[in-house]
């Protein structure tokens, strides 16, 4: 007994065409080349600033784009031994940590209520937070300055922290809400049977399950606060309260002739944010992916 195989062709009698192997390989090469080109364009300024800190002013004047002929560590040593630099690092760290803690805490509680409970006006409240993304700080800087001045928070880190929390909450709630809404209701019902109330369910079940999203919003809040420049520029006038981005601009103005030292100060001021973002980059991508899936 022999078996016969029949070839089924789609309607019209034409078999589907397959793309040539060479075409896929060529497109992959082009995509890879473009990706490498974009990465090089983004990393070139960072590399230039870091290497410029190891050069002398004479080398930069003669050949601005060259490599150091002699590695000059004095520029970085002068910055690292300066009390001004570490004072600004401390101010940036205080502002970033305080902003991150309050943004995560307030955003998590607000997102939990908006995603897990039904109440009148819930959609309007969520829409209000969503609308906050359409008003960047550059648009609201003038009324924000007047408000901070009337509250007596000028020349203080509190005058920077409070507005940063307000402007970071909309994105935080939008990222956290899908995570919290995706938690099965059956899990909450089972927890209530075991004797857990709403707060107990929040602390023992919601927080552990929302760790990826919490880490994501925490990293975004920290990095945005660390790199914030416009708000400290309007609020802080005393050099003792300068954050690192504002201190970098002041340092560049004070030592505008010493280009190598300015480049060293700039590279040291951006390295913490770069390292922090690089270490937790996968956490950010995973958290945003989970938010989209939710």
C-alpha angles and dihedrals in degrees: 000000000000128000121222123206119214122207113223114209125190122255113290093041095260122125117223114266121236122217113248115259091234092058093056091046092049093050091049090053091050093048091048092049092050091047092051090047092053092046090050092050091052096045097043096078091046092050091046092053093047094047091043089062089062094053133080125244091249092056092049091050094049097040113010094182099040132108123256113275088199122020105241110200094174094087093058092040091054092051095045092050092050117105091208092063095051091045090056091046089054092049091050091047093050092049094045096046094045092047092048095049095049094041092052094044097045094038093050093051093046093046091048092055094044095047103037106037134058116221138147113278095018092128092049092051092049090047089051091056090045091052088056088074090065093062111067121193092255090065095048099038096106099051088038090056091050091049094049091048092051090050090054094240098125117131092015133105089235089066088059099039099052097053091043090056091050094050094045096051098077095058091042093054093046091053096043099044097071091049094052094041090054093061106108117250088222088067091055091047091051090049092051090052088054090054102262116142126207094277092045091051090049095051100037103035112016099047096051092047093048096050095111092053093042091052090049096052091042092055093046092049092047096048094044091050092046092051096041112128112154098056095049088045091062099035105038120064100153115085090217089067098043117131120220100265091049091044090052091056091048091048091050090052093047096047099030091140094053097069096168093054091048090052090050091051091047094050093049091049094054099040096079093055092044093050093045092050094044094051095049098034093111091051090055094049092046092049094049091046090053090049091054092047091048 
